[in-house]
Amino acid sequence: MKTILMAVAIVIMASSVQADPGEKVFKKCTACHNITKEKHKMGPHLVNVFGRTAGTVEGYKKYSKAIKASGIVWNEETLDGFLTKPKKYLKGTKMIFAGLKKEKDRADVIAYMKKFSN
């Protein structure tokens, strides 16, 4: 009986823990970007991206001229615009990602990214 109660408690606890929807969406980004550690991949890491000027992360040397000259400061609004259609938002970007069409996906991933910013 004690084992059954324990198993039921574990199932209830596991079902109450829900995955972060932004983390799920961010998986589309992980081929090129890190969010959990300051390590570059094909693209720069995105730790502490909020409030950072685009094209300025230390140690990343593959920025396009467009991103370095943009003057964009990353916040909810600029990230939403960029993540909608990167090549339309910033002509000349090297980012090959087509974008996130769904507003909810963009909001979720931006909220998730905030967890890794000061």
N, C-alpha and C positions, 0 to 999 in steps of 0.2 A: 504494500500500500504506500509506504514511504517513497519507494522508487517511482511509482506512478505519479504521486504528487510532485515530486522533484521534476520529472519529465514534463508535466503540464506547466509548471512554473517556468521552465526553460523555454518552452514553446511560446508562452505568453510574452516573456521578456524579449525573445528574438523577434517576434512579430511587431512589437512596439518600437523597435529600433528601425527607423526608415533611412534608406540611403539618401544622401543629398542629391537632389535632381541636377544641381549645377555640376557636381562631380561627374555625374554620368555624361553630361554634355561636354565637359572639359576633356573627356577621353578622346574626343575628336582632335584635340589640340596637342596631345602628348607625343605624337610622332615628331613634332618639331619644337615643343616648348616644355620646360619644367616649371612647376608652380610651387613645389614643396622644397626645393633646394636651389641654391644659387649656382647652378651648373647649366651651361649652354648646350643646346643640341643644334639642330639645323638653324633654329631661331634662338633669340636670346631667352634667358630665363625670365619668368614673369613674377618673381617674388618682389613684393613692394612696388608693384607697377603703378598703383594709384598715387597721383601727385608727381610722378616722374615725367620728365620731358622725353618724348619719343626719340629714339636713336641715341640714348646717352648711357645705357647700362655698361658698366665697366667691364672690360675684357671681351666684349663682343665686337667683332670687326667687319661683319658682313652686312651692315645696314645699307640700304639703298640711299642714293643721294636724296631722293624724295622724302624719305622718313627723317633723315638728318636735318634737312632744311625746313621741315614742316612746322616746327614750333609747337606741335600738339603736346598738350599736357594731358596725360591719361586720367580720366575720371569716368563716371557712369555715362555721361552724354557722349564723350568722344569714343569710348569703347563701344557703346551701342552703335554709333554710326559706322565705325570701322568694321565691327563684326557683322554688320548687315551685309556689306559688299566691300571688302577691303580695296579692291582695285578701282572701284567707283569713288569711294571715299577719299582715297589718296592715290592719284595718278602717279605711276612710276614705282609703286611699292613692289618689293620682291615677293611678298607673301602670296603664295599660290592658292591658299584656302579660298573657296568660293564664297563662304559666308554662312551665316545662320539666318534662315528666312523667318523663323518663328520668333515673335517678340518675347514669348515666355522663355524660350531656350536662351536668348540673349540675356534676359533679366536673371535667369537662374545661374548662368555661367559667370556673370558679372558679380553676383552675390557670393558665389563660391570663391572667385578670385580675391574678393575683399578680405576673406579669411586669412589670406597670406600677405596682407599689406599692413603696415603700421597704421 
